[in-house]
Amino acid sequence: MRVVLLGPPGAGKGTQAQIIAGRLGVPAISTGDIFRANVSGQTELGRQAKVFMDAGDLVPDEITVAMVSDRLAEPDAKAGFLLDGFPRTIAQAEQLRESLTELGQTLTCVLELVVDEEELVRRLSGRVVIVDGKPVQREDDKPETVRHRLEVYHRQTEPLSGWYAEEGLLARIDAIGEIDEVTGRAMDALAAADTDDPKG
């Protein structure tokens, strides 16, 4: 199965990505991991990306997509994968579709974790780290910062939901509840999508 996992910050994507990928027996692939592997491995793409990262700029789509495409072409992803955190924009989604076509593949399903905005703010602003034995709120988890991160998500990434819905690939999952409940809903959606997929 070839799956994309969408969802706003705080929806539990990282946790669900690992569990669902484990259940499916496919690698969970995050862009963060791909970037780190390319930069630490000093690949040509990694060197190009590092120039932008060091300057505090976003890495251009063509470099990001090329890294993801290379990762999807590796042997462990031949039988399927779960992409976490990519694509982030419709332009990236279109390039991903082209890359998969070149590999003779198509997506099976796009899972979108849906959580009420106030719940997201509560979850994220409730996180703390321990510094010198005291709980401290991280700067990027302050309520006003969280709301800004959600605005960026709504502007940049949320349009993907409609785009994938038009492609007939989207399954929206209620991500409120215990972790295993959410996983159960996701697995049910994937089972239904796999049945609908003519390529299996």
Secondary structure by P-SEA (a helix, b strand, c coil): cbbbbbbccccaaaaaaaaaaaaaccccccaaaaaaaaaaaccaaaaaaaaaaaacccccaaaaaaaaaaaaacccccccbbbccccccaaaaaaaaaaaaaacccccbbbbbbbcaaaaaaaaaabbbbcccbbbbcccccaaaaaaaaaaaaaccaaaaaaaaaaccbbbbcccccaaaaaaaaaaaaaaaaaacccc
